[in-house]
Amino acid sequence: MSERSINDLPEGYVAQLELADGYLPTDKDEYMCDEHIEYFRRRIEQWKEELLKESNETIENLRSEARDVSDEAERASRETENTFELRTRDRYRKLLKKVNKALRRIESGDYGYCEETDEEIGLPRLIARPIATMCIDAQERWELKQKITREG
């Protein structure tokens, strides 16, 4: 794990670290240095804002629809659309939980390290999936265990 801890900062403190335009974490820097942490924090916060916005739009779409449609075909079509909207909203809700967990891991200083092994998750994996909580090996073991459990 990293020697430094964000826990040393005052509660509610938001880092204002300057990152160059187009900054992308690389292996040239120390793993999970301040710049890496700030990059991922900003990226995850932006993702969270987008998810919340899209979720609110979904809710507004469902609220704004006229409910009393007399044509059965139109009613069936709207029900299908509503079902799709609700599934999308449920996916956003689950994703928001993972996003919030990633932000808590950043605050605690655990971000970027595998929950199972404490090994580095790796920059390429985090860039591809910023909410990843396990390194590739641990993720593959977990998925295999899930597959065996479902089949057994």
Phi and psi in radians as a Rosetta constraint file:
Dihedral C 1 N 2 CA 2 C 2 CIRCULARHARMONIC -1.220 0.35
Dihedral N 2 CA 2 C 2 N 3 CIRCULARHARMONIC 2.513 0.35
Dihedral C 2 N 3 CA 3 C 3 CIRCULARHARMONIC -1.244 0.35
Dihedral N 3 CA 3 C 3 N 4 CIRCULARHARMONIC -0.681 0.35
Dihedral C 3 N 4 CA 4 C 4 CIRCULARHARMONIC -1.457 0.35
Dihedral N 4 CA 4 C 4 N 5 CIRCULARHARMONIC 2.734 0.35
Dihedral C 4 N 5 CA 5 C 5 CIRCULARHARMONIC -2.380 0.35
Dihedral N 5 CA 5 C 5 N 6 CIRCULARHARMONIC 2.376 0.35
Dihedral C 5 N 6 CA 6 C 6 CIRCULARHARMONIC -1.201 0.35
Dihedral N 6 CA 6 C 6 N 7 CIRCULARHARMONIC -0.290 0.35
Dihedral C 6 N 7 CA 7 C 7 CIRCULARHARMONIC -1.106 0.35
Dihedral N 7 CA 7 C 7 N 8 CIRCULARHARMONIC -0.313 0.35
Dihedral C 7 N 8 CA 8 C 8 CIRCULARHARMONIC -1.278 0.35
Dihedral N 8 CA 8 C 8 N 9 CIRCULARHARMONIC -0.212 0.35
Dihedral C 8 N 9 CA 9 C 9 CIRCULARHARMONIC -1.478 0.35
Dihedral N 9 CA 9 C 9 N 10 CIRCULARHARMONIC 2.682 0.35
Dihedral C 9 N 10 CA 10 C 10 CIRCULARHARMONIC -1.067 0.35
Dihedral N 10 CA 10 C 10 N 11 CIRCULARHARMONIC 2.589 0.35
Dihedral C 10 N 11 CA 11 C 11 CIRCULARHARMONIC -1.036 0.35
Dihedral N 11 CA 11 C 11 N 12 CIRCULARHARMONIC 2.380 0.35
Dihedral C 11 N 12 CA 12 C 12 CIRCULARHARMONIC 1.460 0.35
Dihedral N 12 CA 12 C 12 N 13 CIRCULARHARMONIC -0.050 0.35
Dihedral C 12 N 13 CA 13 C 13 CIRCULARHARMONIC -1.192 0.35
Dihedral N 13 CA 13 C 13 N 14 CIRCULARHARMONIC 2.335 0.35
Dihedral C 13 N 14 CA 14 C 14 CIRCULARHARMONIC -2.057 0.35
Dihedral N 14 CA 14 C 14 N 15 CIRCULARHARMONIC 2.077 0.35
Dihedral C 14 N 15 CA 15 C 15 CIRCULARHARMONIC -1.101 0.35
Dihedral N 15 CA 15 C 15 N 16 CIRCULARHARMONIC 2.446 0.35
Dihedral C 15 N 16 CA 16 C 16 CIRCULARHARMONIC -2.066 0.35
Dihedral N 16 CA 16 C 16 N 17 CIRCULARHARMONIC 0.862 0.35
Dihedral C 16 N 17 CA 17 C 17 CIRCULARHARMONIC -1.244 0.35
Dihedral N 17 CA 17 C 17 N 18 CIRCULARHARMONIC 2.289 0.35
Dihedral C 17 N 18 CA 18 C 18 CIRCULARHARMONIC -1.397 0.35
Dihedral N 18 CA 18 C 18 N 19 CIRCULARHARMONIC 2.261 0.35
Dihedral C 18 N 19 CA 19 C 19 CIRCULARHARMONIC -2.051 0.35
Dihedral N 19 CA 19 C 19 N 20 CIRCULARHARMONIC 2.421 0.35
Dihedral C 19 N 20 CA 20 C 20 CIRCULARHARMONIC -1.094 0.35
Dihedral N 20 CA 20 C 20 N 21 CIRCULARHARMONIC 2.577 0.35
Dihedral C 20 N 21 CA 21 C 21 CIRCULARHARMONIC -0.979 0.35
Dihedral N 21 CA 21 C 21 N 22 CIRCULARHARMONIC 2.323 0.35
Dihedral C 21 N 22 CA 22 C 22 CIRCULARHARMONIC 1.328 0.35
Dihedral N 22 CA 22 C 22 N 23 CIRCULARHARMONIC 0.231 0.35
Dihedral C 22 N 23 CA 23 C 23 CIRCULARHARMONIC -1.003 0.35
Dihedral N 23 CA 23 C 23 N 24 CIRCULARHARMONIC 2.386 0.35
Dihedral C 23 N 24 CA 24 C 24 CIRCULARHARMONIC -2.406 0.35
Dihedral N 24 CA 24 C 24 N 25 CIRCULARHARMONIC 2.218 0.35
Dihedral C 24 N 25 CA 25 C 25 CIRCULARHARMONIC -0.997 0.35
Dihedral N 25 CA 25 C 25 N 26 CIRCULARHARMONIC 2.467 0.35
Dihedral C 25 N 26 CA 26 C 26 CIRCULARHARMONIC -2.329 0.35
Dihedral N 26 CA 26 C 26 N 27 CIRCULARHARMONIC 2.913 0.35
Dihedral C 26 N 27 CA 27 C 27 CIRCULARHARMONIC -1.268 0.35
Dihedral N 27 CA 27 C 27 N 28 CIRCULARHARMONIC -0.122 0.35
Dihedral C 27 N 28 CA 28 C 28 CIRCULARHARMONIC -1.178 0.35
Dihedral N 28 CA 28 C 28 N 29 CIRCULARHARMONIC -0.495 0.35
Dihedral C 28 N 29 CA 29 C 29 CIRCULARHARMONIC -1.618 0.35
Dihedral N 29 CA 29 C 29 N 30 CIRCULARHARMONIC 2.830 0.35
Dihedral C 29 N 30 CA 30 C 30 CIRCULARHARMONIC -1.072 0.35
Dihedral N 30 CA 30 C 30 N 31 CIRCULARHARMONIC 2.401 0.35
Dihedral C 30 N 31 CA 31 C 31 CIRCULARHARMONIC -1.027 0.35
Dihedral N 31 CA 31 C 31 N 32 CIRCULARHARMONIC 2.296 0.35
Dihedral C 31 N 32 CA 32 C 32 CIRCULARHARMONIC 0.983 0.35
Dihedral N 32 CA 32 C 32 N 33 CIRCULARHARMONIC 0.702 0.35
Dihedral C 32 N 33 CA 33 C 33 CIRCULARHARMONIC -1.211 0.35
Dihedral N 33 CA 33 C 33 N 34 CIRCULARHARMONIC 3.059 0.35
Dihedral C 33 N 34 CA 34 C 34 CIRCULARHARMONIC -0.957 0.35
Dihedral N 34 CA 34 C 34 N 35 CIRCULARHARMONIC -0.697 0.35
Dihedral C 34 N 35 CA 35 C 35 CIRCULARHARMONIC -1.155 0.35
Dihedral N 35 CA 35 C 35 N 36 CIRCULARHARMONIC -0.720 0.35
Dihedral C 35 N 36 CA 36 C 36 CIRCULARHARMONIC -1.071 0.35
Dihedral N 36 CA 36 C 36 N 37 CIRCULARHARMONIC -0.855 0.35
Dihedral C 36 N 37 CA 37 C 37 CIRCULARHARMONIC -1.030 0.35
Dihedral N 37 CA 37 C 37 N 38 CIRCULARHARMONIC -0.802 0.35
Dihedral C 37 N 38 CA 38 C 38 CIRCULARHARMONIC -1.130 0.35
Dihedral N 38 CA 38 C 38 N 39 CIRCULARHARMONIC -0.707 0.35
Dihedral C 38 N 39 CA 39 C 39 CIRCULARHARMONIC -1.021 0.35
Dihedral N 39 CA 39 C 39 N 40 CIRCULARHARMONIC -0.891 0.35
Dihedral C 39 N 40 CA 40 C 40 CIRCULARHARMONIC -1.205 0.35
Dihedral N 40 CA 40 C 40 N 41 CIRCULARHARMONIC -0.646 0.35
Dihedral C 40 N 41 CA 41 C 41 CIRCULARHARMONIC -1.040 0.35
Dihedral N 41 CA 41 C 41 N 42 CIRCULARHARMONIC -0.841 0.35
Dihedral C 41 N 42 CA 42 C 42 CIRCULARHARMONIC -1.090 0.35
Dihedral N 42 CA 42 C 42 N 43 CIRCULARHARMONIC -0.767 0.35
Dihedral C 42 N 43 CA 43 C 43 CIRCULARHARMONIC -1.102 0.35
Dihedral N 43 CA 43 C 43 N 44 CIRCULARHARMONIC -0.752 0.35
Dihedral C 43 N 44 CA 44 C 44 CIRCULARHARMONIC -1.232 0.35
Dihedral N 44 CA 44 C 44 N 45 CIRCULARHARMONIC -0.697 0.35
Dihedral C 44 N 45 CA 45 C 45 CIRCULARHARMONIC -1.066 0.35
Dihedral N 45 CA 45 C 45 N 46 CIRCULARHARMONIC -0.742 0.35
Dihedral C 45 N 46 CA 46 C 46 CIRCULARHARMONIC -1.112 0.35
Dihedral N 46 CA 46 C 46 N 47 CIRCULARHARMONIC -0.735 0.35
Dihedral C 46 N 47 CA 47 C 47 CIRCULARHARMONIC -1.063 0.35
Dihedral N 47 CA 47 C 47 N 48 CIRCULARHARMONIC -0.748 0.35
Dihedral C 47 N 48 CA 48 C 48 CIRCULARHARMONIC -1.064 0.35
Dihedral N 48 CA 48 C 48 N 49 CIRCULARHARMONIC -0.793 0.35
Dihedral C 48 N 49 CA 49 C 49 CIRCULARHARMONIC -1.048 0.35
Dihedral N 49 CA 49 C 49 N 50 CIRCULARHARMONIC -0.742 0.35
Dihedral C 49 N 50 CA 50 C 50 CIRCULARHARMONIC -1.113 0.35
Dihedral N 50 CA 50 C 50 N 51 CIRCULARHARMONIC -0.750 0.35
Dihedral C 50 N 51 CA 51 C 51 CIRCULARHARMONIC -1.109 0.35
Dihedral N 51 CA 51 C 51 N 52 CIRCULARHARMONIC -0.745 0.35
Dihedral C 51 N 52 CA 52 C 52 CIRCULARHARMONIC -1.122 0.35
Dihedral N 52 CA 52 C 52 N 53 CIRCULARHARMONIC -0.715 0.35
Dihedral C 52 N 53 CA 53 C 53 CIRCULARHARMONIC -1.097 0.35
Dihedral N 53 CA 53 C 53 N 54 CIRCULARHARMONIC -0.835 0.35
Dihedral C 53 N 54 CA 54 C 54 CIRCULARHARMONIC -1.122 0.35
Dihedral N 54 CA 54 C 54 N 55 CIRCULARHARMONIC -0.655 0.35
Dihedral C 54 N 55 CA 55 C 55 CIRCULARHARMONIC -1.123 0.35
Dihedral N 55 CA 55 C 55 N 56 CIRCULARHARMONIC -0.756 0.35
Dihedral C 55 N 56 CA 56 C 56 CIRCULARHARMONIC -1.123 0.35
Dihedral N 56 CA 56 C 56 N 57 CIRCULARHARMONIC -0.643 0.35
Dihedral C 56 N 57 CA 57 C 57 CIRCULARHARMONIC -1.119 0.35
Dihedral N 57 CA 57 C 57 N 58 CIRCULARHARMONIC -0.689 0.35
Dihedral C 57 N 58 CA 58 C 58 CIRCULARHARMONIC -1.080 0.35
Dihedral N 58 CA 58 C 58 N 59 CIRCULARHARMONIC -0.787 0.35
Dihedral C 58 N 59 CA 59 C 59 CIRCULARHARMONIC -1.075 0.35
Dihedral N 59 CA 59 C 59 N 60 CIRCULARHARMONIC -0.773 0.35
Dihedral C 59 N 60 CA 60 C 60 CIRCULARHARMONIC -1.098 0.35
Dihedral N 60 CA 60 C 60 N 61 CIRCULARHARMONIC -0.703 0.35
Dihedral C 60 N 61 CA 61 C 61 CIRCULARHARMONIC -1.051 0.35
Dihedral N 61 CA 61 C 61 N 62 CIRCULARHARMONIC -0.743 0.35
Dihedral C 61 N 62 CA 62 C 62 CIRCULARHARMONIC -1.191 0.35
Dihedral N 62 CA 62 C 62 N 63 CIRCULARHARMONIC -0.649 0.35
Dihedral C 62 N 63 CA 63 C 63 CIRCULARHARMONIC -1.265 0.35
Dihedral N 63 CA 63 C 63 N 64 CIRCULARHARMONIC -0.622 0.35
Dihedral C 63 N 64 CA 64 C 64 CIRCULARHARMONIC -1.400 0.35
Dihedral N 64 CA 64 C 64 N 65 CIRCULARHARMONIC -0.214 0.35
Dihedral C 64 N 65 CA 65 C 65 CIRCULARHARMONIC -1.190 0.35
Dihedral N 65 CA 65 C 65 N 66 CIRCULARHARMONIC 2.514 0.35
Dihedral C 65 N 66 CA 66 C 66 CIRCULARHARMONIC -1.274 0.35
Dihedral N 66 CA 66 C 66 N 67 CIRCULARHARMONIC 2.248 0.35
Dihedral C 66 N 67 CA 67 C 67 CIRCULARHARMONIC -1.527 0.35
Dihedral N 67 CA 67 C 67 N 68 CIRCULARHARMONIC -0.476 0.35
Dihedral C 67 N 68 CA 68 C 68 CIRCULARHARMONIC -1.712 0.35
Dihedral N 68 CA 68 C 68 N 69 CIRCULARHARMONIC 1.487 0.35
Dihedral C 68 N 69 CA 69 C 69 CIRCULARHARMONIC -1.816 0.35
Dihedral N 69 CA 69 C 69 N 70 CIRCULARHARMONIC 2.194 0.35
Dihedral C 69 N 70 CA 70 C 70 CIRCULARHARMONIC -1.464 0.35
Dihedral N 70 CA 70 C 70 N 71 CIRCULARHARMONIC -0.500 0.35
Dihedral C 70 N 71 CA 71 C 71 CIRCULARHARMONIC -1.314 0.35
Dihedral N 71 CA 71 C 71 N 72 CIRCULARHARMONIC 2.150 0.35
Dihedral C 71 N 72 CA 72 C 72 CIRCULARHARMONIC -1.112 0.35
Dihedral N 72 CA 72 C 72 N 73 CIRCULARHARMONIC -0.659 0.35
Dihedral C 72 N 73 CA 73 C 73 CIRCULARHARMONIC -1.127 0.35
Dihedral N 73 CA 73 C 73 N 74 CIRCULARHARMONIC -0.748 0.35
Dihedral C 73 N 74 CA 74 C 74 CIRCULARHARMONIC -1.137 0.35
Dihedral N 74 CA 74 C 74 N 75 CIRCULARHARMONIC -0.711 0.35
Dihedral C 74 N 75 CA 75 C 75 CIRCULARHARMONIC -1.098 0.35
Dihedral N 75 CA 75 C 75 N 76 CIRCULARHARMONIC -0.749 0.35
Dihedral C 75 N 76 CA 76 C 76 CIRCULARHARMONIC -1.119 0.35
Dihedral N 76 CA 76 C 76 N 77 CIRCULARHARMONIC -0.714 0.35
Dihedral C 76 N 77 CA 77 C 77 CIRCULARHARMONIC -1.088 0.35
Dihedral N 77 CA 77 C 77 N 78 CIRCULARHARMONIC -0.766 0.35
Dihedral C 77 N 78 CA 78 C 78 CIRCULARHARMONIC -1.155 0.35
Dihedral N 78 CA 78 C 78 N 79 CIRCULARHARMONIC -0.668 0.35
Dihedral C 78 N 79 CA 79 C 79 CIRCULARHARMONIC -1.083 0.35
Dihedral N 79 CA 79 C 79 N 80 CIRCULARHARMONIC -0.719 0.35
Dihedral C 79 N 80 CA 80 C 80 CIRCULARHARMONIC -1.095 0.35
Dihedral N 80 CA 80 C 80 N 81 CIRCULARHARMONIC -0.791 0.35
Dihedral C 80 N 81 CA 81 C 81 CIRCULARHARMONIC -1.076 0.35
Dihedral N 81 CA 81 C 81 N 82 CIRCULARHARMONIC -0.744 0.35
Dihedral C 81 N 82 CA 82 C 82 CIRCULARHARMONIC -1.111 0.35
Dihedral N 82 CA 82 C 82 N 83 CIRCULARHARMONIC -0.713 0.35
Dihedral C 82 N 83 CA 83 C 83 CIRCULARHARMONIC -1.069 0.35
Dihedral N 83 CA 83 C 83 N 84 CIRCULARHARMONIC -0.770 0.35
Dihedral C 83 N 84 CA 84 C 84 CIRCULARHARMONIC -1.075 0.35
Dihedral N 84 CA 84 C 84 N 85 CIRCULARHARMONIC -0.784 0.35
Dihedral C 84 N 85 CA 85 C 85 CIRCULARHARMONIC -1.057 0.35
Dihedral N 85 CA 85 C 85 N 86 CIRCULARHARMONIC -0.731 0.35
Dihedral C 85 N 86 CA 86 C 86 CIRCULARHARMONIC -1.191 0.35
Dihedral N 86 CA 86 C 86 N 87 CIRCULARHARMONIC -0.658 0.35
Dihedral C 86 N 87 CA 87 C 87 CIRCULARHARMONIC -1.122 0.35
Dihedral N 87 CA 87 C 87 N 88 CIRCULARHARMONIC -0.716 0.35
Dihedral C 87 N 88 CA 88 C 88 CIRCULARHARMONIC -1.092 0.35
Dihedral N 88 CA 88 C 88 N 89 CIRCULARHARMONIC -0.775 0.35
Dihedral C 88 N 89 CA 89 C 89 CIRCULARHARMONIC -1.083 0.35
Dihedral N 89 CA 89 C 89 N 90 CIRCULARHARMONIC -0.683 0.35
Dihedral C 89 N 90 CA 90 C 90 CIRCULARHARMONIC -1.140 0.35
Dihedral N 90 CA 90 C 90 N 91 CIRCULARHARMONIC -0.704 0.35
Dihedral C 90 N 91 CA 91 C 91 CIRCULARHARMONIC -1.078 0.35
Dihedral N 91 CA 91 C 91 N 92 CIRCULARHARMONIC -0.743 0.35
Dihedral C 91 N 92 CA 92 C 92 CIRCULARHARMONIC -1.079 0.35
Dihedral N 92 CA 92 C 92 N 93 CIRCULARHARMONIC -0.728 0.35
Dihedral C 92 N 93 CA 93 C 93 CIRCULARHARMONIC -1.075 0.35
Dihedral N 93 CA 93 C 93 N 94 CIRCULARHARMONIC -0.786 0.35
Dihedral C 93 N 94 CA 94 C 94 CIRCULARHARMONIC -1.145 0.35
Dihedral N 94 CA 94 C 94 N 95 CIRCULARHARMONIC -0.704 0.35
Dihedral C 94 N 95 CA 95 C 95 CIRCULARHARMONIC -1.157 0.35
Dihedral N 95 CA 95 C 95 N 96 CIRCULARHARMONIC -0.676 0.35
Dihedral C 95 N 96 CA 96 C 96 CIRCULARHARMONIC -1.082 0.35
Dihedral N 96 CA 96 C 96 N 97 CIRCULARHARMONIC -0.628 0.35
Dihedral C 96 N 97 CA 97 C 97 CIRCULARHARMONIC -1.054 0.35
Dihedral N 97 CA 97 C 97 N 98 CIRCULARHARMONIC -0.766 0.35
Dihedral C 97 N 98 CA 98 C 98 CIRCULARHARMONIC -1.190 0.35
Dihedral N 98 CA 98 C 98 N 99 CIRCULARHARMONIC -0.649 0.35
Dihedral C 98 N 99 CA 99 C 99 CIRCULARHARMONIC -1.110 0.35
Dihedral N 99 CA 99 C 99 N 100 CIRCULARHARMONIC -0.812 0.35
Dihedral C 99 N 100 CA 100 C 100 CIRCULARHARMONIC -1.107 0.35
Dihedral N 100 CA 100 C 100 N 101 CIRCULARHARMONIC -0.636 0.35
Dihedral C 100 N 101 CA 101 C 101 CIRCULARHARMONIC -1.116 0.35
Dihedral N 101 CA 101 C 101 N 102 CIRCULARHARMONIC -0.722 0.35
Dihedral C 101 N 102 CA 102 C 102 CIRCULARHARMONIC -1.098 0.35
Dihedral N 102 CA 102 C 102 N 103 CIRCULARHARMONIC -0.719 0.35
Dihedral C 102 N 103 CA 103 C 103 CIRCULARHARMONIC -1.129 0.35
Dihedral N 103 CA 103 C 103 N 104 CIRCULARHARMONIC -0.669 0.35
Dihedral C 103 N 104 CA 104 C 104 CIRCULARHARMONIC -1.145 0.35
Dihedral N 104 CA 104 C 104 N 105 CIRCULARHARMONIC -0.652 0.35
Dihedral C 104 N 105 CA 105 C 105 CIRCULARHARMONIC -1.153 0.35
Dihedral N 105 CA 105 C 105 N 106 CIRCULARHARMONIC -0.616 0.35
Dihedral C 105 N 106 CA 106 C 106 CIRCULARHARMONIC -1.101 0.35
Dihedral N 106 CA 106 C 106 N 107 CIRCULARHARMONIC -0.819 0.35
Dihedral C 106 N 107 CA 107 C 107 CIRCULARHARMONIC -1.082 0.35
Dihedral N 107 CA 107 C 107 N 108 CIRCULARHARMONIC -0.625 0.35
Dihedral C 107 N 108 CA 108 C 108 CIRCULARHARMONIC -1.472 0.35
Dihedral N 108 CA 108 C 108 N 109 CIRCULARHARMONIC -0.192 0.35
Dihedral C 108 N 109 CA 109 C 109 CIRCULARHARMONIC 1.530 0.35
Dihedral N 109 CA 109 C 109 N 110 CIRCULARHARMONIC 0.143 0.35
Dihedral C 109 N 110 CA 110 C 110 CIRCULARHARMONIC -1.650 0.35
Dihedral N 110 CA 110 C 110 N 111 CIRCULARHARMONIC -0.152 0.35
Dihedral C 110 N 111 CA 111 C 111 CIRCULARHARMONIC -1.081 0.35
Dihedral N 111 CA 111 C 111 N 112 CIRCULARHARMONIC 2.401 0.35
Dihedral C 111 N 112 CA 112 C 112 CIRCULARHARMONIC 1.644 0.35
Dihedral N 112 CA 112 C 112 N 113 CIRCULARHARMONIC -0.081 0.35
Dihedral C 112 N 113 CA 113 C 113 CIRCULARHARMONIC -2.073 0.35
Dihedral N 113 CA 113 C 113 N 114 CIRCULARHARMONIC 2.449 0.35
Dihedral C 113 N 114 CA 114 C 114 CIRCULARHARMONIC -1.097 0.35
Dihedral N 114 CA 114 C 114 N 115 CIRCULARHARMONIC 2.323 0.35
Dihedral C 114 N 115 CA 115 C 115 CIRCULARHARMONIC -1.150 0.35
Dihedral N 115 CA 115 C 115 N 116 CIRCULARHARMONIC -0.492 0.35
Dihedral C 115 N 116 CA 116 C 116 CIRCULARHARMONIC -1.526 0.35
Dihedral N 116 CA 116 C 116 N 117 CIRCULARHARMONIC -0.714 0.35
Dihedral C 116 N 117 CA 117 C 117 CIRCULARHARMONIC -2.034 0.35
Dihedral N 117 CA 117 C 117 N 118 CIRCULARHARMONIC -0.192 0.35
Dihedral C 117 N 118 CA 118 C 118 CIRCULARHARMONIC 1.131 0.35
Dihedral N 118 CA 118 C 118 N 119 CIRCULARHARMONIC 0.195 0.35
Dihedral C 118 N 119 CA 119 C 119 CIRCULARHARMONIC -1.401 0.35
Dihedral N 119 CA 119 C 119 N 120 CIRCULARHARMONIC 2.834 0.35
Dihedral C 119 N 120 CA 120 C 120 CIRCULARHARMONIC -1.106 0.35
Dihedral N 120 CA 120 C 120 N 121 CIRCULARHARMONIC 2.362 0.35
Dihedral C 120 N 121 CA 121 C 121 CIRCULARHARMONIC -1.269 0.35
Dihedral N 121 CA 121 C 121 N 122 CIRCULARHARMONIC -0.647 0.35
Dihedral C 121 N 122 CA 122 C 122 CIRCULARHARMONIC 1.837 0.35
Dihedral N 122 CA 122 C 122 N 123 CIRCULARHARMONIC 2.419 0.35
Dihedral C 122 N 123 CA 123 C 123 CIRCULARHARMONIC -1.087 0.35
Dihedral N 123 CA 123 C 123 N 124 CIRCULARHARMONIC -0.793 0.35
Dihedral C 123 N 124 CA 124 C 124 CIRCULARHARMONIC -1.008 0.35
Dihedral N 124 CA 124 C 124 N 125 CIRCULARHARMONIC -0.708 0.35
Dihedral C 124 N 125 CA 125 C 125 CIRCULARHARMONIC -1.178 0.35
Dihedral N 125 CA 125 C 125 N 126 CIRCULARHARMONIC -0.746 0.35
Dihedral C 125 N 126 CA 126 C 126 CIRCULARHARMONIC -1.202 0.35
Dihedral N 126 CA 126 C 126 N 127 CIRCULARHARMONIC -0.601 0.35
Dihedral C 126 N 127 CA 127 C 127 CIRCULARHARMONIC -1.155 0.35
Dihedral N 127 CA 127 C 127 N 128 CIRCULARHARMONIC -0.699 0.35
Dihedral C 127 N 128 CA 128 C 128 CIRCULARHARMONIC -1.261 0.35
Dihedral N 128 CA 128 C 128 N 129 CIRCULARHARMONIC -0.650 0.35
Dihedral C 128 N 129 CA 129 C 129 CIRCULARHARMONIC -2.492 0.35
Dihedral N 129 CA 129 C 129 N 130 CIRCULARHARMONIC 1.505 0.35
Dihedral C 129 N 130 CA 130 C 130 CIRCULARHARMONIC -1.067 0.35
Dihedral N 130 CA 130 C 130 N 131 CIRCULARHARMONIC -0.261 0.35
Dihedral C 130 N 131 CA 131 C 131 CIRCULARHARMONIC -1.689 0.35
Dihedral N 131 CA 131 C 131 N 132 CIRCULARHARMONIC 0.139 0.35
Dihedral C 131 N 132 CA 132 C 132 CIRCULARHARMONIC -1.043 0.35
Dihedral N 132 CA 132 C 132 N 133 CIRCULARHARMONIC 2.414 0.35
Dihedral C 132 N 133 CA 133 C 133 CIRCULARHARMONIC -2.056 0.35
Dihedral N 133 CA 133 C 133 N 134 CIRCULARHARMONIC -0.088 0.35
Dihedral C 133 N 134 CA 134 C 134 CIRCULARHARMONIC -2.305 0.35
Dihedral N 134 CA 134 C 134 N 135 CIRCULARHARMONIC 2.606 0.35
Dihedral C 134 N 135 CA 135 C 135 CIRCULARHARMONIC -1.212 0.35
Dihedral N 135 CA 135 C 135 N 136 CIRCULARHARMONIC 2.910 0.35
Dihedral C 135 N 136 CA 136 C 136 CIRCULARHARMONIC -0.976 0.35
Dihedral N 136 CA 136 C 136 N 137 CIRCULARHARMONIC -0.827 0.35
Dihedral C 136 N 137 CA 137 C 137 CIRCULARHARMONIC -1.055 0.35
Dihedral N 137 CA 137 C 137 N 138 CIRCULARHARMONIC -0.803 0.35
Dihedral C 137 N 138 CA 138 C 138 CIRCULARHARMONIC -1.149 0.35
Dihedral N 138 CA 138 C 138 N 139 CIRCULARHARMONIC -0.674 0.35
Dihedral C 138 N 139 CA 139 C 139 CIRCULARHARMONIC -1.110 0.35
Dihedral N 139 CA 139 C 139 N 140 CIRCULARHARMONIC -0.759 0.35
Dihedral C 139 N 140 CA 140 C 140 CIRCULARHARMONIC -1.118 0.35
Dihedral N 140 CA 140 C 140 N 141 CIRCULARHARMONIC -0.709 0.35
Dihedral C 140 N 141 CA 141 C 141 CIRCULARHARMONIC -1.089 0.35
Dihedral N 141 CA 141 C 141 N 142 CIRCULARHARMONIC -0.750 0.35
Dihedral C 141 N 142 CA 142 C 142 CIRCULARHARMONIC -1.095 0.35
Dihedral N 142 CA 142 C 142 N 143 CIRCULARHARMONIC -0.792 0.35
Dihedral C 142 N 143 CA 143 C 143 CIRCULARHARMONIC -1.123 0.35
Dihedral N 143 CA 143 C 143 N 144 CIRCULARHARMONIC -0.697 0.35
Dihedral C 143 N 144 CA 144 C 144 CIRCULARHARMONIC -1.097 0.35
Dihedral N 144 CA 144 C 144 N 145 CIRCULARHARMONIC -0.757 0.35
Dihedral C 144 N 145 CA 145 C 145 CIRCULARHARMONIC -1.071 0.35
Dihedral N 145 CA 145 C 145 N 146 CIRCULARHARMONIC -0.723 0.35
Dihedral C 145 N 146 CA 146 C 146 CIRCULARHARMONIC -1.093 0.35
Dihedral N 146 CA 146 C 146 N 147 CIRCULARHARMONIC -0.743 0.35
Dihedral C 146 N 147 CA 147 C 147 CIRCULARHARMONIC -1.105 0.35
Dihedral N 147 CA 147 C 147 N 148 CIRCULARHARMONIC -0.786 0.35
Dihedral C 147 N 148 CA 148 C 148 CIRCULARHARMONIC -1.116 0.35
Dihedral N 148 CA 148 C 148 N 149 CIRCULARHARMONIC -0.713 0.35
Dihedral C 148 N 149 CA 149 C 149 CIRCULARHARMONIC -1.095 0.35
Dihedral N 149 CA 149 C 149 N 150 CIRCULARHARMONIC -0.727 0.35
Dihedral C 149 N 150 CA 150 C 150 CIRCULARHARMONIC -1.200 0.35
Dihedral N 150 CA 150 C 150 N 151 CIRCULARHARMONIC -0.673 0.35
Dihedral C 150 N 151 CA 151 C 151 CIRCULARHARMONIC -1.358 0.35
Dihedral N 151 CA 151 C 151 N 152 CIRCULARHARMONIC -0.462 0.35
